[in-house]
């Protein structure tokens, strides 16, 4: 990362959210600094690009938590605010698939075998998994995967399904022409059930977009497709690492061979407005965390009593798999 101006700051909404509901937002002009897996594993404080005078600060993602003090110092003691903590998981393709699979817990191996067998039985005795890489094949993949994506909670609730913009399609086809994309579809009884889309950057396969048709929830198609994609990549032998990117997730922990404890860090100029913003965000997050503790500690009956016995209160828990809300347990009161 150079110390020149490599990108411009962009308007960024700092949201006060409870689940999928945004109660309010404060807009700041932030320069995004996304760190790669290689950056996160290097254990070196990244060099920040120069900040334009009108910008309010930086939004740094996947910064190793141990580097936060050094990052704040390197920024000239800007105001730090940790937006979320998570482990950035990865899978090294050293060895072979059998060795990797043997390294999973016995319970995980048993469950994956059982799920794969059940899906195979639904499909006439064998798994129907289709791999895509060439540009013309990627067009066919996108058409099917996009239709699956429209049914997923990522698309409907979080707005993070498989993109269909002209810019995304152009990039997808250009990367495919360069051999830098791998994608898979899982069919069950002839019906498209799950997709996985992975661009490749400098020998690292990125876990970019994933989803499955909720009609097949009981068969766990996403987990089976992930396992078979890992086997395919081991067999290809062309890549060094699979990067599960930002955010937590049970499947990430289960499949990974390593991980880095990371944070998403805001660094804002020490102005009065920014100090007020940080105080408001911190207070809101503490209030939400406190409400969560009340709910989990008192149980639903205790929570309903605390709220005057209202019958219309409903508690939902949503766990993101990928994207900006990955691994976040979000509680919504309606």
VENKAWO-V423203 format. One record per pair of residues at least 24 apart in sequence whose C-alpha atoms are under 10 Angstrom apart, sorted by the first residue. I is the first residue (numbers start at 1). J is the second residue. Records with the same first field share a line. If there is no record, write none. Layout:
I: J / J
This chain:
1: 33 / 35 / 39 / 46 / 47 / 48 / 49
2: 46 / 47 / 48 / 49 / 50
3: 46 / 47 / 48 / 49 / 50 / 51
4: 47 / 48 / 49 / 50 / 51
5: 31 / 48 / 49 / 50 / 51 / 52
6: 31 / 33 / 48 / 49 / 50 / 51
7: 31 / 32 / 33 / 49 / 50 / 51 / 52
8: 32 / 49 / 50 / 51 / 52 / 55
9: 33 / 51 / 52 / 54 / 55 / 56 / 57 / 58 / 59
10: 55 / 56 / 58
11: 55 / 56
12: 59
14: 83 / 277 / 278 / 281
15: 281
16: 280 / 281 / 284 / 285 / 288
17: 284 / 285 / 288 / 330 / 332
18: 284 / 285 / 288 / 330 / 331 / 332 / 333
19: 157 / 158 / 316 / 317 / 318 / 319 / 325 / 328 / 329 / 330 / 331 / 332 / 333
20: 157 / 158 / 159 / 318 / 325 / 330 / 331 / 332
21: 157 / 332
25: 281
26: 277 / 280 / 281
27: 56 / 277
28: 55 / 56 / 57 / 58 / 268 / 274 / 277
29: 54 / 55 / 56 / 57 / 58 / 59 / 268
30: 54 / 55 / 56 / 57 / 58 / 59 / 60 / 266 / 267 / 268
31: 55 / 56 / 57 / 58 / 59 / 60 / 266 / 267
32: 57 / 58 / 59 / 60 / 61 / 266
33: 58 / 59 / 60 / 61 / 62 / 63 / 264 / 265
34: 59 / 60 / 61 / 62 / 63 / 246 / 264
35: 60 / 61 / 62 / 63 / 64 / 245 / 246 / 264
36: 61 / 62 / 63 / 88 / 201 / 204 / 243 / 245 / 246
37: 62 / 63 / 88 / 89 / 90 / 204 / 206 / 241 / 242 / 243 / 244 / 245 / 246 / 259 / 260
38: 202 / 204 / 243
39: 63 / 64
40: 64 / 65 / 67 / 88 / 259 / 260 / 261 / 262
41: 88 / 259 / 260 / 261
43: 67 / 260
44: 70 / 71
45: 69 / 70 / 71 / 72 / 74
46: 70 / 71 / 74
47: 71 / 74 / 75
48: 74 / 75
50: 75
55: 268 / 269
56: 267 / 268 / 269 / 270 / 271 / 273 / 274
57: 266 / 267 / 268 / 269 / 270 / 274
58: 265 / 266 / 267 / 268 / 269
59: 83 / 264 / 265 / 266 / 267 / 268
60: 263 / 264 / 265 / 266 / 267
61: 246 / 262 / 263 / 264 / 265 / 266
62: 86 / 87 / 88 / 245 / 246 / 247 / 260 / 261 / 262 / 263 / 264 / 265
63: 88 / 260 / 261 / 262 / 263 / 264 / 265
64: 88 / 260 / 261 / 262 / 263 / 264 / 265
65: 260 / 261 / 262 / 263 / 264 / 265
66: 260 / 261 / 262 / 263
67: 262 / 263
68: 262 / 263 / 264 / 265
71: 265 / 267
72: 265 / 266 / 267
75: 267 / 268 / 269
76: 269
77: 267 / 268 / 269 / 270
78: 266 / 267 / 268 / 269 / 270 / 271
79: 266 / 267 / 268 / 269 / 270 / 271 / 274 / 275 / 278
80: 265 / 266 / 267 / 268 / 269 / 270 / 275 / 278
81: 263 / 264 / 265 / 266 / 267 / 268 / 278 / 279 / 281 / 282
82: 263 / 264 / 265 / 266 / 267 / 278 / 282
83: 263 / 264 / 265 / 266 / 281 / 282 / 285
84: 247 / 262 / 263 / 264 / 265 / 324 / 325 / 326 / 328
85: 246 / 247 / 248 / 261 / 262 / 263 / 264 / 265 / 327 / 328
86: 246 / 247 / 248 / 249 / 259 / 260 / 261 / 262 / 263 / 264 / 326 / 327 / 328
87: 244 / 245 / 246 / 247 / 248 / 249 / 252 / 253 / 258 / 259 / 260 / 261 / 262 / 263 / 327
88: 243 / 244 / 245 / 246 / 247 / 248 / 252 / 253 / 256 / 258 / 259 / 260 / 261 / 262 / 263
89: 242 / 243 / 244 / 245 / 246 / 247 / 248 / 249 / 252 / 253 / 254 / 255 / 256 / 257 / 258 / 259 / 260 / 261 / 262
90: 204 / 205 / 206 / 207 / 241 / 242 / 243 / 244 / 245 / 252 / 253 / 255 / 256 / 257 / 258 / 259 / 260
91: 204 / 205 / 230 / 240 / 241 / 242 / 243 / 244 / 252 / 253 / 255 / 256 / 257 / 258 / 259
92: 204 / 234 / 239 / 240 / 241 / 242 / 243 / 256 / 257 / 258
93: 204 / 230 / 231 / 233 / 234 / 235 / 237 / 238 / 239 / 240 / 241 / 242 / 257
94: 234 / 237 / 239 / 240 / 241
95: 234 / 237
96: 231 / 233 / 234 / 235 / 237
97: 227 / 228 / 230 / 231 / 232 / 233 / 234 / 235
98: 231 / 234
100: 230 / 231 / 234 / 255 / 256 / 257
101: 227 / 230 / 231 / 255
103: 254 / 255 / 257
104: 254 / 255 / 256 / 257
105: 254
108: 251 / 254 / 255
109: 254
111: 223 / 224
112: 220 / 223 / 224 / 227
113: 224 / 227
114: 219 / 224
115: 218 / 219 / 220 / 221 / 223 / 224
116: 219 / 220 / 221 / 223 / 224 / 225 / 227 / 228
117: 219 / 224
118: 219 / 220
119: 186 / 187 / 188 / 189 / 216 / 219 / 220 / 221 / 224
120: 187 / 188 / 189
121: 188 / 189
122: 187 / 188 / 189 / 190 / 219
123: 187 / 188 / 189 / 190 / 191
124: 188 / 189 / 190
125: 189
126: 188
127: 186 / 187 / 188 / 189 / 224 / 225 / 228
128: 185 / 186 / 187 / 188 / 189 / 190 / 191 / 192 / 225
129: 184 / 185 / 186 / 187 / 188 / 192 / 194 / 195 / 224 / 225 / 228 / 229
130: 183 / 184 / 185 / 186 / 187 / 195 / 225 / 229
131: 182 / 183 / 184 / 185 / 186 / 196 / 229 / 232
132: 176 / 181 / 182 / 183 / 184 / 185 / 197
133: 173 / 175 / 176 / 177 / 178 / 179 / 180 / 181 / 182 / 183 / 184 / 197 / 198 / 199
134: 173 / 174 / 175 / 176 / 177 / 178 / 179 / 180 / 181 / 182 / 183
135: 172 / 173 / 174 / 175 / 176 / 177 / 178 / 179 / 181
136: 173 / 176 / 177
137: 173 / 176 / 183
138: 169 / 172 / 173 / 176 / 177 / 181 / 182 / 183 / 184 / 197
139: 169 / 172 / 173 / 176
141: 183 / 184 / 185 / 195 / 196 / 197
142: 169 / 172 / 183 / 185 / 195 / 197
144: 185 / 192 / 193 / 194 / 195
145: 183 / 184 / 185 / 186 / 192 / 193 / 194 / 195 / 196 / 197 / 209 / 210 / 211 / 212 / 213
146: 195 / 211
147: 192 / 213
148: 185 / 192 / 193 / 194 / 195 / 210 / 211 / 212 / 213 / 214
149: 193 / 194 / 195 / 209 / 210 / 211 / 212 / 213
150: 211 / 212 / 213
151: 211 / 212 / 213 / 214 / 215
152: 194 / 210 / 211 / 212 / 213 / 214 / 215
153: 211 / 212 / 213 / 214 / 318 / 320
154: 209 / 210 / 211 / 212 / 320 / 321 / 322 / 323 / 325
155: 211
157: 318
158: 320 / 323 / 324 / 325
159: 323
160: 209 / 210 / 322 / 323 / 324 / 325
161: 209 / 210 / 211 / 322 / 323
162: 195 / 196 / 197 / 208 / 209 / 210 / 211
163: 209
171: 199
172: 197 / 198 / 199
175: 199 / 200 / 201
176: 200
180: 204 / 205
181: 205 / 206
182: 206 / 229 / 233
183: 209 / 210 / 229
184: 210 / 225 / 226 / 228 / 229 / 232
185: 212 / 222 / 225 / 229
186: 212 / 221 / 222 / 224 / 225 / 226 / 228
187: 221 / 225
188: 216 / 219 / 221
192: 216
193: 217 / 219 / 220 / 221 / 222 / 225
194: 220 / 221 / 222 / 223 / 224 / 225 / 226
195: 221 / 222 / 225 / 226
196: 222 / 225 / 226 / 229
198: 242 / 243
200: 239 / 241 / 242 / 243
201: 239
202: 239 / 240 / 241
203: 238 / 239 / 240 / 241 / 242
204: 238 / 239 / 240 / 241 / 242 / 243
205: 233 / 239 / 240 / 241 / 242 / 243 / 244 / 245
206: 241 / 242 / 243 / 244 / 245
207: 242 / 243 / 244 / 245 / 246 / 252 / 322 / 323
208: 243 / 244 / 245 / 246 / 322 / 323
209: 321 / 322 / 323
210: 321 / 322
211: 321 / 322
222: 251
223: 251 / 255
226: 251 / 252 / 255
227: 251 / 255
230: 255
244: 322
245: 322 / 323 / 326
246: 321 / 322 / 323 / 324 / 325 / 326 / 327
247: 320 / 321 / 322 / 323 / 324 / 325 / 326 / 327 / 328
248: 319 / 320 / 321 / 322 / 323 / 325 / 326 / 327 / 328
249: 319 / 320 / 321 / 322 / 326 / 327 / 328
250: 319 / 321 / 327
251: 321
252: 321 / 322 / 327
264: 324
288: 330 / 331 / 332
289: 330 / 331
291: 331
292: 329 / 330 / 331 / 332
295: 331
